[in-house]
Amino acid sequence: MKGLTFVAAVAALSAGTLGWAQAQPGKKEAVLVSAAKASFTEVAPGAALATVWGNPDTGPHGALAKMAPGFDAGVHTHTNDLRLVVIKGAYLYKADGKETRVGPGEVLFIPGGTKHRSGGDPKEGALFYQEGLGKFDLNPVK
C-alpha cells in the first residue's frame, strides 16, 4: 500500500517543485543546493522529494530524496536507469534475494526494469541524491 501511495504522490509532487534550484534557460551558472535548506514535499508517509533540476515527469532530472527510518517503497521497477548517491543514513536495496546497504558516499546504479525493493535504514532513514536520464516512475510489482 505504501508503494502505491508513493507512486501517486511522486507524480503530483514533481510538477510543483521544479525550478527552485534551476538556472535560467540559456545561462550557464553554478547552482548550489543544500539538503538542509531544500524545500522537501512529502510524497508518501515517510518519503519526501525536492527536485533539483529537470522534470521527473517528462525526462532527465535530479532530486534530493528522504526516507524516514523504516520506510519501505515495496517491490517495484523503474522504466529508466537511476543513479543514487547516499548523503546520510542508509538506502536499503533488495534485488535477486540479496539486500545491499548503501551508505554515505556510496553510489548505486539501478538499471531500468530491475525488480527491487527499496527503503530507509530502520534507525537512520536515508537522505540521497537521485538522478535519471529519463522520466522517473515507480511501477509496483504485484
Residue frames as a rotation matrix with the C-alpha (Angstrom) as fourth column:
MET 1
0.568 0.823 0.000 0.00
0.823 -0.568 0.000 0.00
0.000 0.000 -1.000 0.00
LYS 2
0.387 -0.501 -0.774 2.83
0.178 -0.783 0.596 2.42
-0.905 -0.368 -0.214 0.84
GLY 3
-0.624 -0.691 0.364 4.38
0.447 0.066 0.892 1.77
-0.641 0.720 0.268 -2.59
LEU 4
-0.139 0.662 0.736 1.17
0.966 -0.075 0.249 2.68
0.220 0.745 -0.629 -4.42
THR 5
0.793 0.392 -0.466 0.75
0.529 -0.823 0.209 5.86
-0.302 -0.412 -0.860 -2.39
PHE 6
-0.026 -0.918 -0.396 4.38
0.230 -0.391 0.891 6.74
-0.973 -0.067 0.221 -3.15
VAL 7
-0.576 -0.172 0.799 3.78
0.791 0.130 0.598 6.38
-0.207 0.977 0.061 -6.91
ALA 8
0.365 0.820 0.441 0.80
0.872 -0.467 0.147 8.73
0.327 0.331 -0.885 -6.95
ALA 9
0.785 -0.067 -0.616 2.48
0.352 -0.770 0.532 11.27
-0.510 -0.634 -0.581 -4.71
VAL 10
-0.314 -0.949 0.017 5.70
0.497 -0.149 0.855 11.39
-0.809 0.277 0.518 -6.78
ALA 11
-0.358 0.241 0.902 3.69
0.907 -0.138 0.397 12.29
0.220 0.961 -0.169 -9.87
ALA 12
0.706 0.704 0.073 1.85
0.651 -0.687 0.323 15.06
0.278 -0.180 -0.944 -8.03
LEU 13
0.583 -0.528 -0.618 4.99
0.388 -0.488 0.782 16.44
-0.714 -0.695 -0.080 -6.41
SER 14
-0.238 -0.873 0.427 7.30
0.842 0.034 0.539 16.64
-0.485 0.487 0.726 -9.38
ALA 15
0.062 0.308 0.949 5.33
0.805 -0.577 0.135 19.32
0.589 0.756 -0.284 -11.18
GLY 16
0.884 0.459 0.092 5.18
0.310 -0.721 0.620 21.53
0.351 -0.519 -0.779 -8.08
THR 17
0.701 -0.644 -0.306 8.83
0.244 -0.187 0.952 21.60
-0.671 -0.741 0.026 -7.10
LEU 18
0.269 -0.624 0.734 10.53
0.962 0.133 -0.240 22.30
0.052 0.770 0.635 -10.40
GLY 19
0.395 -0.151 0.906 12.64
0.432 -0.840 -0.328 25.36
0.811 0.521 -0.267 -10.74
TRP 20
0.997 0.043 -0.057 13.58
0.071 -0.487 0.870 26.17
0.010 -0.872 -0.489 -7.16
ALA 21
0.367 -0.928 -0.057 17.25
0.003 -0.060 0.998 25.44
-0.930 -0.367 -0.019 -7.81
GLN 22
0.332 -0.213 0.919 17.44
0.891 0.390 -0.232 25.65
-0.309 0.896 0.319 -11.58
ALA 23
-0.641 -0.571 -0.513 19.44
0.274 -0.794 0.543 28.20
-0.717 0.208 0.665 -13.51
GLN 24
0.248 0.703 -0.667 17.72
-0.463 -0.519 -0.719 30.34
-0.851 0.487 0.196 -16.12
PRO 25
0.648 0.027 0.762 17.40
0.547 0.680 -0.489 28.66
-0.531 0.733 0.425 -19.55
GLY 26
0.781 -0.387 0.491 20.34
0.370 -0.347 -0.862 29.51
0.504 0.854 -0.128 -21.79
LYS 27
0.515 -0.621 0.592 22.53
-0.766 -0.643 -0.008 30.68
0.386 -0.449 -0.806 -18.92
LYS 28
0.328 -0.508 -0.797 25.45
0.415 0.835 -0.361 28.69
0.849 -0.212 0.485 -17.62
GLU 29
0.016 -0.305 0.952 25.97
-0.748 -0.635 -0.191 29.25
0.663 -0.710 -0.238 -13.93
ALA 30
-0.845 -0.335 -0.417 26.85
0.046 0.731 -0.680 27.30
0.532 -0.594 -0.603 -10.83
VAL 31
0.232 0.932 0.277 23.91
-0.533 -0.117 0.838 26.14
0.814 -0.342 0.470 -8.74
LEU 32
-0.872 -0.489 0.019 24.34
-0.247 0.407 -0.879 25.24
0.422 -0.772 -0.476 -5.08
VAL 33
0.269 0.956 -0.113 21.69
-0.404 0.219 0.888 23.12
0.874 -0.193 0.445 -3.39
SER 34
-0.764 -0.466 0.447 21.76
-0.576 0.179 -0.798 22.45
0.292 -0.866 -0.405 0.35
ALA 35
-0.413 0.617 -0.670 19.83
0.374 0.786 0.493 19.44
0.830 -0.046 -0.555 1.62
ALA 36
-0.647 0.117 -0.753 19.48
0.743 -0.123 -0.658 21.29
-0.170 -0.985 -0.007 4.94
LYS 37
-0.663 0.367 -0.652 17.74
-0.203 -0.927 -0.315 24.22
-0.721 -0.077 0.689 3.21
ALA 38
-0.947 0.299 -0.117 15.89
-0.039 0.257 0.966 22.35
0.319 0.919 -0.231 0.44
SER 39
-0.362 0.909 0.207 12.12
-0.893 -0.274 -0.357 22.53
-0.268 -0.314 0.911 0.34
PHE 40
-0.997 -0.001 -0.075 11.05
-0.016 0.978 0.208 18.90
0.073 0.209 -0.975 0.62
THR 41
-0.164 0.986 0.019 7.49
-0.980 -0.165 0.112 17.87
0.114 0.000 0.994 -0.06
GLU 42
-0.483 0.042 0.874 6.11
-0.387 0.886 -0.256 14.62
-0.785 -0.462 -0.412 1.32
VAL 43
-0.492 0.262 -0.830 5.24
-0.820 0.181 0.544 12.21
0.293 0.948 0.125 -1.49
ALA 44
0.247 0.542 -0.803 4.09
0.052 0.820 0.569 9.38
0.967 -0.183 0.175 0.79
PRO 45
0.911 0.043 0.411 4.07
-0.400 -0.159 0.903 8.89
0.104 -0.986 -0.128 4.53
GLY 46
0.629 -0.735 0.254 7.78
0.162 0.444 0.881 8.63
-0.761 -0.513 0.398 5.24
ALA 47
-0.166 -0.697 0.698 9.14
0.924 0.137 0.357 9.77
-0.344 0.704 0.621 1.87
ALA 48
0.683 0.334 -0.649 9.86
0.168 -0.937 -0.306 13.27
-0.710 0.100 -0.697 0.53
LEU 49
0.082 -0.620 0.780 11.45
0.993 0.118 -0.011 14.80
-0.085 0.776 0.625 -2.57
ALA 50
0.453 -0.031 -0.891 12.96
-0.025 -0.999 0.022 18.12
-0.891 0.012 -0.454 -3.63
THR 51
0.724 -0.165 0.669 13.53
0.687 0.261 -0.679 18.44
-0.062 0.951 0.302 -7.39
VAL 52
0.054 -0.820 -0.570 16.95
0.361 -0.516 0.777 19.97
-0.931 -0.248 0.268 -8.10
TRP 53
-0.561 -0.235 -0.794 16.90
-0.609 -0.533 0.588 20.11
-0.561 0.813 0.156 -11.91
GLY 54
-0.957 0.158 -0.243 14.91
-0.119 0.550 0.827 18.85
0.265 0.820 -0.508 -14.89
ASN 55
-0.107 0.976 0.189 11.43
-0.993 -0.112 0.019 17.39
0.040 -0.186 0.982 -14.85
PRO 56
-0.794 -0.267 0.546 10.99
-0.388 0.914 -0.118 13.87
-0.468 -0.305 -0.830 -13.46
ASP 57
0.158 0.943 0.292 7.60
-0.141 0.314 -0.939 13.60
-0.977 0.107 0.182 -15.19
THR 58
0.906 0.312 -0.287 8.98
-0.269 -0.100 -0.958 14.07
-0.328 0.945 -0.007 -18.69
GLY 59
0.718 -0.680 -0.150 12.70
0.040 0.255 -0.966 13.40
0.695 0.688 0.210 -18.85
PRO 60
-0.175 -0.908 -0.381 16.13
0.598 0.210 -0.774 13.80
0.782 -0.363 0.506 -17.33
HIS 61
0.652 0.440 0.617 16.15
-0.256 -0.638 0.726 15.03
0.713 -0.632 -0.303 -13.75
GLY 62
-0.556 -0.707 -0.438 17.92
0.308 0.314 -0.898 15.16
0.772 -0.634 0.043 -10.40
ALA 63
0.442 0.748 0.494 16.31
-0.317 -0.385 0.867 15.27
0.839 -0.540 0.067 -6.96
LEU 64
-0.785 -0.486 0.385 17.14
-0.521 0.181 -0.834 15.07
0.335 -0.855 -0.396 -3.29
ALA 65
0.198 0.852 -0.484 15.13
-0.241 0.521 0.819 12.36
0.950 -0.045 0.308 -1.57
LYS 66
-0.645 -0.307 0.700 14.49
-0.746 0.054 -0.663 11.49
0.166 -0.950 -0.264 2.06
MET 67
0.076 0.638 -0.767 13.12
-0.038 0.770 0.637 8.28
0.996 -0.019 0.082 3.50
ALA 68
0.340 0.135 0.931 12.10
-0.895 -0.257 0.364 8.10
0.288 -0.957 0.033 7.15
PRO 69
-0.706 -0.587 0.396 13.50
-0.692 0.692 -0.206 5.31
-0.153 -0.419 -0.895 9.32
GLY 70
-0.604 0.390 0.695 11.94
0.087 0.899 -0.429 2.04
-0.792 -0.199 -0.576 8.21
PHE 71
0.188 0.690 -0.699 10.23
-0.741 -0.367 -0.562 3.42
-0.644 0.624 0.443 5.09
ASP 72
-0.567 -0.275 0.776 9.58
0.230 0.852 0.470 0.68
-0.791 0.445 -0.421 2.51
ALA 73
-0.437 0.360 -0.824 8.59
-0.791 -0.589 0.162 1.53
-0.428 0.723 0.542 -1.09
GLY 74
0.507 0.635 0.583 7.54
-0.305 0.765 -0.568 -2.05
-0.806 0.110 0.581 -1.77
VAL 75
-0.327 -0.581 0.745 8.58
0.504 0.560 0.658 -4.20
-0.800 0.590 0.110 -4.72
HIS 76
0.734 0.527 -0.429 8.70
-0.024 -0.611 -0.791 -2.14
-0.679 0.591 -0.436 -7.91
THR 77
-0.034 -0.739 0.673 10.57
0.961 0.161 0.226 -1.33
-0.275 0.655 0.704 -11.12
HIS 78
0.156 0.022 -0.988 11.57
-0.153 -0.987 -0.046 1.89
-0.976 0.158 -0.151 -12.90
THR 79
0.939 0.213 0.271 11.37
0.231 0.196 -0.953 2.30
-0.256 0.957 0.134 -16.67
ASN 80
0.667 -0.714 0.213 14.66
-0.187 -0.437 -0.880 4.22
0.721 0.547 -0.426 -16.83
ASP 81
-0.010 -0.796 -0.605 18.03
0.736 0.404 -0.543 3.75
0.677 -0.451 0.582 -15.16
LEU 82
0.908 0.214 0.359 18.57
-0.083 -0.749 0.657 5.54
0.410 -0.626 -0.663 -11.83
ARG 83
-0.173 -0.962 -0.212 21.74
0.468 0.109 -0.877 6.59
0.867 -0.250 0.431 -10.06
LEU 84
0.884 0.465 0.050 21.77
0.139 -0.364 0.921 7.29
0.447 -0.807 -0.386 -6.32
VAL 85
-0.355 -0.933 0.054 24.40
0.190 -0.129 -0.973 8.85
0.916 -0.335 0.223 -4.07
VAL 86
0.535 0.549 -0.642 23.69
0.708 0.124 0.695 8.46
0.461 -0.827 -0.322 -0.37
ILE 87
0.027 -0.442 0.897 24.40
-0.190 -0.883 -0.430 11.54
0.981 -0.159 -0.108 1.73
LYS 88
-0.591 -0.110 0.799 23.22
-0.794 -0.091 -0.600 10.46
0.139 -0.990 -0.033 5.19
GLY 89
0.250 0.680 0.689 21.77
-0.745 0.589 -0.311 7.31
-0.618 -0.436 0.655 6.74
ALA 90
-0.814 -0.498 0.300 21.43
-0.211 0.733 0.647 4.27
-0.542 0.463 -0.701 4.51
TYR 91
0.053 0.752 -0.656 19.40
-0.997 0.007 -0.073 3.29
-0.050 0.659 0.751 1.47
LEU 92
-0.377 -0.119 0.919 18.36
-0.297 0.955 0.002 -0.35
-0.877 -0.272 -0.395 1.61
TYR 93
-0.023 0.257 -0.966 18.20
-1.000 0.004 0.025 -2.06
0.010 0.966 0.257 -1.78
LYS 94
-0.253 0.019 0.967 16.89
-0.280 0.956 -0.092 -5.61
-0.926 -0.294 -0.237 -2.22
ALA 95
0.409 0.341 -0.846 17.05
-0.911 0.089 -0.404 -7.45
-0.062 0.936 0.347 -5.56
ASP 96
0.220 -0.279 -0.935 17.51
-0.465 0.812 -0.352 -11.07
0.857 0.512 0.049 -6.59
GLY 97
0.764 0.198 -0.615 17.26
0.353 0.669 0.654 -12.23
0.540 -0.717 0.441 -2.96
LYS 98
-0.205 -0.911 -0.357 20.20
0.933 -0.072 -0.351 -10.05
0.295 -0.405 0.865 -1.89
GLU 99
0.882 0.451 -0.136 20.00
0.469 -0.819 0.329 -6.96
0.037 -0.354 -0.934 0.33
THR 100
-0.186 -0.936 0.300 22.55
0.834 -0.311 -0.455 -4.19
0.519 0.166 0.839 -0.09
ARG 101
0.601 0.248 -0.760 23.05
0.667 -0.679 0.307 -1.40
-0.440 -0.691 -0.574 2.42
VAL 102
0.090 -0.523 0.848 24.16
0.768 -0.506 -0.393 1.74
0.634 0.686 0.356 0.56
GLY 103
0.355 -0.033 -0.934 25.77
0.857 -0.386 0.340 4.18
-0.372 -0.922 -0.109 3.00
PRO 104
0.816 -0.033 -0.578 27.06
-0.069 -0.997 -0.040 7.76
-0.575 0.072 -0.815 2.89
GLY 105
-0.010 -0.856 -0.517 29.43
-0.759 -0.330 0.561 8.38
-0.651 0.398 -0.646 -0.01
GLU 106
-0.669 -0.192 0.718 28.33
0.186 0.892 0.412 5.26
-0.719 0.409 -0.561 -1.85
VAL 107
-0.428 0.451 -0.783 26.76
-0.868 -0.447 0.217 5.19
-0.253 0.772 0.583 -5.31
LEU 108
-0.388 0.391 0.835 24.11
0.197 0.920 -0.339 2.75
-0.900 0.033 -0.434 -6.52
PHE 109
-0.715 0.208 -0.667 23.15
-0.697 -0.275 0.662 2.23
-0.046 0.939 0.342 -10.17
ILE 110
-0.289 0.712 0.640 19.72
0.004 0.669 -0.743 0.64
-0.957 -0.212 -0.197 -10.71
PRO 111
-0.997 -0.081 0.017 19.14
0.014 0.038 0.999 -0.48
-0.082 0.996 -0.037 -14.31
GLY 112
-0.345 0.921 -0.179 15.68
-0.932 -0.359 -0.054 0.29
-0.114 0.148 0.982 -15.69
GLY 113
0.248 0.581 -0.775 13.34
-0.646 0.695 0.315 -2.70
0.722 0.423 0.548 -15.45
THR 114
-0.687 -0.565 -0.456 15.08
-0.032 0.651 -0.759 -4.24
0.726 -0.507 -0.465 -12.43
LYS 115
0.500 0.851 -0.161 12.56
0.051 0.157 0.986 -5.67
0.865 -0.501 0.035 -9.95
HIS 116
-0.598 -0.752 -0.278 13.61
0.394 0.026 -0.919 -4.49
0.698 -0.659 0.280 -6.50
ARG 117
0.651 0.662 -0.371 12.53
0.661 -0.254 0.706 -3.26
0.373 -0.705 -0.603 -3.08
SER 118
-0.416 -0.818 0.397 13.94
0.435 -0.562 -0.703 -0.11
0.799 -0.120 0.590 -1.51
GLY 119
0.741 0.659 -0.133 13.69
0.436 -0.319 0.841 1.76
0.512 -0.681 -0.524 1.75
GLY 120
0.278 -0.596 0.753 15.37
-0.587 -0.726 -0.358 3.68
0.761 -0.343 -0.552 4.51
ASP 121
-0.654 -0.606 -0.452 17.51
0.059 0.556 -0.829 2.26
0.754 -0.569 -0.328 7.29
PRO 122
0.173 0.820 -0.545 15.31
0.676 0.303 0.671 1.25
0.716 -0.485 -0.502 10.27
LYS 123
0.196 -0.160 -0.967 17.16
0.916 -0.322 0.239 3.59
-0.350 -0.933 0.083 12.67
GLU 124
-0.539 -0.609 -0.582 18.61
0.378 -0.792 0.479 6.37
-0.753 0.038 0.657 10.48
GLY 125
0.698 0.706 -0.123 16.38
0.125 -0.290 -0.949 6.58
-0.705 0.647 -0.291 7.41
ALA 126
-0.142 -0.751 0.645 18.09
0.905 0.165 0.391 7.84
-0.400 0.640 0.656 4.25
LEU 127
0.609 0.159 -0.777 18.98
-0.184 -0.925 -0.334 11.10
-0.771 0.346 -0.534 2.53
PHE 128
-0.233 -0.698 0.677 20.23
0.595 0.448 0.667 10.71
-0.769 0.558 0.311 -1.03
TYR 129
-0.206 0.093 -0.974 20.60
-0.698 -0.711 0.079 12.40
-0.686 0.697 0.211 -4.40
GLN 130
0.022 0.327 0.945 18.81
0.458 0.837 -0.300 10.62
-0.889 0.439 -0.131 -7.24
GLU 131
-0.289 -0.158 -0.944 19.41
-0.679 -0.661 0.318 11.19
-0.675 0.733 0.083 -10.94
GLY 132
0.098 0.359 0.928 17.77
0.445 0.818 -0.364 9.73
-0.890 0.449 -0.080 -14.02
LEU 133
-0.868 -0.462 -0.181 18.41
0.019 -0.396 0.918 10.18
-0.496 0.794 0.352 -17.75
GLY 134
-0.645 0.758 0.101 14.71
0.215 0.052 0.975 9.66
0.734 0.650 -0.197 -18.46
LYS 135
0.013 0.728 0.685 11.46
-0.661 -0.507 0.553 10.33
0.750 -0.460 0.475 -16.64
PHE 136
-0.912 -0.272 0.308 11.00
-0.406 0.478 -0.779 8.93
0.065 -0.835 -0.546 -13.14
ASP 137
0.192 0.970 -0.146 8.35
-0.728 0.241 0.642 6.35
0.658 -0.017 0.753 -12.49
LEU 138
-0.773 -0.285 0.567 7.72
-0.602 0.610 -0.515 3.71
-0.199 -0.740 -0.643 -9.88
ASN 139
-0.060 0.714 -0.697 5.85
-0.761 0.419 0.495 0.69
0.646 0.560 0.518 -11.18
PRO 140
-0.059 0.070 0.996 4.59
-0.896 0.435 -0.084 -1.59
-0.439 -0.898 0.037 -8.36
VAL 141
-0.594 -0.134 -0.793 5.06
-0.495 0.838 0.229 -5.31
0.634 0.529 -0.564 -8.87
LYS 142
0.277 0.809 0.518 2.21
-0.952 0.161 0.259 -7.49
0.126 -0.565 0.815 -7.62
